[in-house]
Amino acid sequence: MTAPCPRPAPEPIAITGIGLVLPGARTVTQFWDHVSAGRSQLGPLRRVDPDADGLDVYAGGEIGDLDHAAALPTLPARHAAKYSREILTTLVSTDEALRDSGLRPTDVEPRRLSIIESTSRGSLEWWLSRAAKDRSEFVGTGAMFRGLAGSSASLAAIRVGARGLVTTVTSACVGGHHAIGLALRELRSHSSDAVLVSGHDFPLVPEVLRTFLALGPGVLSRERHDPTRAIRPYSRDREGMVLGEGAVTLSLERASTARARGARVYAHVLEHRAMNEAAHATSMDLTGKLTAELVTDTLDDAHRSVDEVGYYCGHGTATWSNDIAESRTLRVLYPHRPAEALPPIGSNKPIFGHTLGAAGVVNVAATALMLHHQRLAPTINLVDVDPDCDHDHVAGGSRPADFDLAVSLAFAIGSQTSVVALGAA
C-alpha cells in the first residue's frame, strides 16, 4: 500500500504594514522603541477617578488626547463629529497600516480588500458615557455609528474602499488571534488579496474595572505609587494585570503577492489554531498539556517543529494562573530540557497594559518586529522570579537573537486558547 503524500506547507502570509495608536506610541518606530527598550507607558488613571468611583485600581494604559484632525486630514469634520473616540482611533491605525504597507489603490481590487476587526466590548465606553446624559444625546445619525461594535470596521472600509469581507469578531482576549486566523483563511482561499486586521478596546471605565475586581484579588493590580511597575508577569510579587486602551492594525497579504510588488515584509504568519477547553470559564488548563498540544498542532500545520522555536510571546498577564499555565506548557513541550535551556518566553503587557480584544494583534505585531530586527524584547519588572516560572524571560534587557520561528500565545475568559506561529521573512 502506497503511503499518502504529505500535504505541502501552506503559503506564508506576509505582514507588510503595522498601524497603531497605543499609550505613548503612534508609529511603528515608537512602538518598537518602547517594546525593545522595555519602557512602560502605563500611568495613573485620568479618565477614571478611583477614589470618587470607589475603585481600588490606580494604573492604566491611556492613549491620551488624539488629534484626529491631524492624523486624518481628509476626513470631513462633519463626519468626524459623528464618530466616537474608538472609531476615530481605529481609523487612524487602519490608515497608518495601509500607508506603512505601501499598498496603492491599483495594487488590490476593491472587492478583494477586506477588513476584520476584534474588540472585547465594542462601543461600551460610548454607551456608558451616554447613559449618564440627557436622552437627546441619542438623537441623530451619529448615535447609530457610535453605538455599533462593528462601526469601526464598516467606516474604515468606506474610508479605504474595501469591498470584500468586512466584519468584527468579539471573543475576549483571543479575539485578535481569531481575526488573524480568519484573515489567513480569506487569503489562502484567494477570496481576498489583502486583509487589514485590527484590534481595538477602550476598557478604562469604572464598570469594566469593577467586573475584573469582582473576580477577586490577584486579577487587577492595585499598585498606586509607581504605575510603570504595576504589572509584573512571572514574578513572585505579581499583583495582577493593568488594562490598556488603543488600536492596532496589521496589513496582511500572501507572501507571493507581497514579493511580486516588492513590498517590505516584517515577518510571515505561518499558521493559527484556536481551541476551547470547554472547562473552567475563568481559568485555563494548569497542567500545560492542552496548550502544548495546540502549539504542536499549529507548528505541524506549518511543517515546523517545537525544537525550532526561538521565542514565545506569552499572554503574560501577571495573574498566577496565566503565568503558571505558560511555564508548565514549556515544560510539557520540552520535557528533557533543564529550565535554563527552555526557549525564552516574554510579555509586553507591562509596556502598554492588557488591551483585551487588541492584545492578540499587539502580541503578533511585537513578535513580528522581533523577527524583523532579530532582537528579543525584555519582560520588564521581573526581579523576584516565581520559582514555578524559573526560566528565561529576557529579564535583563533586550538582546540580539538568531531565530526564524516564534509563537504567540493568547488565553481568554470562556476557556479559550489560541496560538499563532510566525516566521522570519
KAKA-V932968 format. One record per residue. N is the residue number from 0. SS is DSSP state (h for helix, s for strand, l for the rest). PHI is phi in whole degrees, 0 to 359 (999 if undefined). OMEGA is omega in whole degrees, -180 to 180 (NA if undefined). Layout:
# KAKA-V932968
N:SS:PHI:OMEGA
N:SS:PHI:OMEGA
This chain:
# KAKA-V932968
0:l:999:-178
1:l:283:179
2:l:292:180
3:l:295:179
4:l:287:179
5:l:294:178
6:l:292:177
7:l:292:177
8:l:296:179
9:l:296:-180
10:l:295:176
11:l:297:177
12:s:251:-174
13:s:274:170
14:s:268:-175
15:s:255:-180
16:s:209:176
17:s:226:175
18:s:232:-175
19:s:200:167
20:s:225:-178
21:s:229:178
22:l:306:178
23:l:73:-177
24:s:219:176
25:l:238:-179
26:l:228:177
27:h:300:-180
28:h:298:178
29:h:296:178
30:h:302:-178
31:h:294:178
32:h:301:-180
33:h:293:-178
34:h:293:-175
35:h:287:179
36:h:272:-180
37:l:70:180
38:l:260:-180
39:l:293:178
40:l:253:178
41:l:281:-180
42:s:208:178
43:s:292:177
44:l:296:180
45:l:241:178
46:l:281:178
47:l:239:176
48:l:257:-175
49:l:305:-177
50:l:291:-179
51:l:294:-178
52:l:268:178
53:l:66:-178
54:l:248:177
55:l:267:179
56:l:223:-171
57:l:230:-176
58:s:248:178
59:s:195:175
60:s:256:-178
61:l:262:180
62:l:277:-179
63:l:74:-179
64:l:285:179
65:l:250:176
66:l:276:-175
67:h:293:180
68:h:296:179
69:h:286:-178
70:h:282:-179
71:l:234:-173
72:l:297:-179
73:l:267:179
74:l:278:-180
75:l:302:-177
76:h:301:-178
77:h:293:176
78:h:282:-180
79:h:303:-179
80:l:295:-179
81:l:269:-173
82:l:258:177
83:l:279:176
84:h:301:179
85:h:298:-179
86:h:295:-178
87:h:298:180
88:h:296:180
89:h:292:176
90:h:299:179
91:h:297:-178
92:h:294:179
93:h:293:178
94:h:303:-176
95:h:292:178
96:h:297:179
97:h:295:179
98:h:296:-178
99:h:295:-179
100:h:287:-176
101:l:78:178
102:l:292:176
103:l:256:-180
104:h:305:-179
105:h:279:-177
106:h:279:-177
107:l:217:179
108:l:290:-174
109:h:308:-179
110:h:288:-180
111:h:245:173
112:s:251:-175
113:s:237:177
114:s:226:178
115:s:233:-176
116:s:238:179
117:s:229:172
118:l:208:-179
119:l:274:-175
120:l:228:174
121:l:57:-173
122:l:266:-176
123:h:301:-180
124:h:305:-180
125:h:291:-179
126:h:301:-179
127:h:292:179
128:h:292:180
129:h:284:-176
130:h:299:-179
131:l:269:-176
132:l:246:-180
133:l:294:-179
134:h:298:179
135:h:298:179
136:h:297:-178
137:h:269:-179
138:l:275:176
139:l:103:-177
140:h:292:180
141:h:300:-180
142:h:298:179
143:h:297:179
144:h:298:-173
145:h:291:-173
146:h:270:-176
147:l:263:179
148:l:297:-177
149:l:270:-176
150:h:296:-179
151:h:301:180
152:h:292:-178
153:h:296:-179
154:h:288:175
155:h:295:179
156:h:297:178
157:h:298:-177
158:h:295:-176
159:h:262:178
160:l:78:179
161:l:278:-177
162:l:245:176
163:l:271:178
164:l:291:176
165:s:231:-176
166:s:205:179
167:s:230:177
168:s:256:176
169:l:225:-177
170:l:214:178
171:h:52:-170
172:h:274:173
173:h:260:-175
174:h:301:179
175:h:298:175
176:h:297:-180
177:h:300:179
178:h:298:177
179:h:295:178
180:h:299:177
181:h:296:179
182:h:296:177
183:h:301:179
184:h:295:178
185:h:301:-175
186:h:284:-178
187:h:286:175
188:l:275:-177
189:l:63:172
190:l:286:177
191:l:226:176
192:l:256:175
193:s:209:179
194:s:226:173
195:s:265:-179
196:s:251:-178
197:s:241:168
198:s:232:179
199:s:212:177
200:s:202:179
201:l:226:-171
202:l:268:-174
203:l:276:176
204:l:228:-175
205:h:306:-175
206:h:296:179
207:h:290:179
208:h:301:180
209:h:295:-179
210:h:296:178
211:h:284:177
212:h:299:-179
213:l:294:179
214:l:284:176
215:l:110:-179
216:l:294:178
217:l:88:179
218:l:263:174
219:s:251:179
220:l:292:178
221:l:259:-178
222:l:307:-176
223:l:247:-170
224:l:270:-179
225:l:225:-177
226:h:302:-178
227:h:293:178
228:h:253:-172
229:l:294:-178
230:l:246:-173
231:l:229:-178
232:l:296:175
233:l:63:-176
234:s:258:178
235:l:299:-177
236:l:260:178
237:l:303:176
238:l:240:-176
239:l:128:-173
240:s:263:175
241:l:234:-178
242:s:276:178
243:s:226:-179
244:l:237:177
245:s:140:-179
246:s:215:177
247:s:223:-180
248:s:231:174
249:s:248:172
250:s:259:-175
251:s:243:176
252:s:216:171
253:s:297:-178
254:h:302:-179
255:h:293:178
256:h:294:179
257:h:297:180
258:h:294:-177
259:h:295:-180
260:l:264:176
261:l:71:-177
262:l:284:169
263:l:284:-177
264:l:242:178
265:l:287:-178
266:s:190:177
267:s:252:166
268:s:274:-176
269:s:270:-176
270:s:193:176
271:s:220:171
272:s:220:178
273:s:225:178
274:s:211:169
275:s:242:-179
276:l:292:-177
277:l:53:-179
278:l:232:-176
279:l:288:-173
280:l:288:-175
281:l:239:178
282:l:230:177
283:l:219:179
284:l:300:-176
285:l:268:175
286:l:278:-176
287:l:85:-173
288:h:290:-177
289:h:292:179
290:h:294:178
291:h:299:178
292:h:297:180
293:h:293:177
294:h:300:-179
295:h:299:179
296:h:296:-180
297:h:297:180
298:h:290:175
299:h:300:178
300:h:301:-179
301:l:270:-178
302:l:60:177
303:l:234:-175
304:l:234:177
305:h:299:-180
306:h:290:179
307:h:267:-175
308:l:288:-180
309:l:259:-179
310:s:195:172
311:s:245:174
312:s:269:-175
313:l:286:173
314:l:292:166
315:l:52:-175
316:l:273:-176
317:l:65:167
318:l:257:-175
319:h:303:-174
320:h:296:-179
321:h:294:-178
322:h:299:-179
323:h:293:-179
324:h:299:-179
325:h:292:-179
326:h:295:179
327:h:290:175
328:h:300:179
329:h:299:-178
330:h:290:175
331:h:288:-178
332:h:292:-176
333:l:232:-171
334:l:294:-175
335:l:257:180
336:l:263:172
337:l:289:-176
338:h:306:-176
339:h:288:-180
340:h:257:177
341:l:288:176
342:l:299:179
343:l:296:175
344:s:226:-177
345:s:216:-180
346:l:224:174
347:l:260:-178
348:h:297:177
349:h:294:-178
350:h:273:-175
351:h:245:-175
352:l:87:178
353:s:271:-175
354:l:266:171
355:h:54:-176
356:h:297:178
357:h:264:-170
358:h:301:-180
359:h:296:179
360:h:288:176
361:h:301:-180
362:h:300:-178
363:h:292:177
364:h:298:180
365:h:296:-180
366:h:294:178
367:h:300:-180
368:h:288:174
369:h:296:177
370:h:294:-178
371:h:296:-177
372:h:268:-177
373:l:53:-180
374:s:213:179
375:s:269:179
376:l:278:-177
377:l:275:165
378:l:266:-175
379:l:274:178
380:l:67:-178
381:l:257:-179
382:l:251:-179
383:l:251:-173
384:s:291:174
385:l:301:-180
386:h:304:178
387:h:282:179
388:h:239:-172
389:l:278:174
390:l:210:-169
391:l:280:176
392:l:244:-177
393:l:54:-172
394:l:287:-177
395:l:275:-177
396:l:119:-177
397:l:297:179
398:s:210:178
399:s:294:-180
400:l:214:176
401:l:237:-176
402:l:213:-179
403:l:229:179
404:s:215:179
405:s:220:-179
406:s:231:175
407:s:255:-178
408:s:249:175
409:s:215:177
410:s:228:-177
411:s:209:169
412:l:306:-175
413:l:105:176
414:l:71:-173
415:s:251:179
416:s:223:-178
417:s:213:-178
418:s:224:172
419:s:238:176
420:s:261:-180
421:s:235:178
422:s:233:176
423:l:296:-179
424:l:285:NA
